[in-house]
Amino acid sequence: MKKILTSLALLGLLAAGTAAIAEEEHNAAAPTHFPIDEPKEMSWSFAGPFGTYDKAQLQRGLKVYKEVCSACHSMNLVAFRTLEGLGYSDAQVKTLAAEYTIHDGPNDAGDMFDRPGKPSDHFPAPFANEQAAASANGGAAPPDMSLLAKARGVERGFRRFVFDIFTQYAQGGPDYIHSLLTGYDQTPPAGMVIPEGTHYNPYFLSGVSLKMPKPLSDGQVTYDDGSPQTVDQYSRDVSAFLMWAAEPHLEDRKKTGFRVLVFLALFGALVYMTKRKVWADVAH
């Protein structure tokens, strides 16, 4: 009887402790997991096994990056010549590259010099080095955006992971970037302490707030194709562009994968038919 009572007491303490932990975990003012809100799943043209990039959207995203994001974020791994993948001609790429000033050298005299950009150049960084970038941004250097759409993402759990294998879900980065860019206007829960000089965003992957202020506002970037000039549209477009920057050969990869699967299916059928033909007259 004593053992039974002891066991019941232990179970009660365990249940009380579990309830206390659960209550603490659900305390909105002191979250224990990040992001606080799960990124919203968006509809992307490049999603799924047969998805393709929307070149008009990519061009709009490039414009958002040039006019807004490039003031702080670099794209050191993206060359101007690769912008042909966005639908630009050689002449347009040369014109776009020439808009940038590239610090080059040394020349024959051993001096560094500035020159207009060429298609073979990469997007120039807005700061001379990482230390300068950190100093200009409150001590935290803005991340390079070349691979941001592949480097960022939220764990979706085992069940979703299995489901994602069949749906070919690979747009976690763009979903996260879009949610982050559109999540600045939310009010933090009562009692939550937001560090001074930071901005609350429930979609931030590393805490309750981040040092980057809200970068986009309605009407900030002018579109020539009549697309909505809203924060949501800007966020969609720049997220798609960053996905392309991180994986410019996505369409070719999917086409190659589909052809391989078709080949394997036909090859498997031929092997099965050959096996049936060869062993048809052999007694088993």
Disulfide bonds with the S-S distance in Angstrom:
none
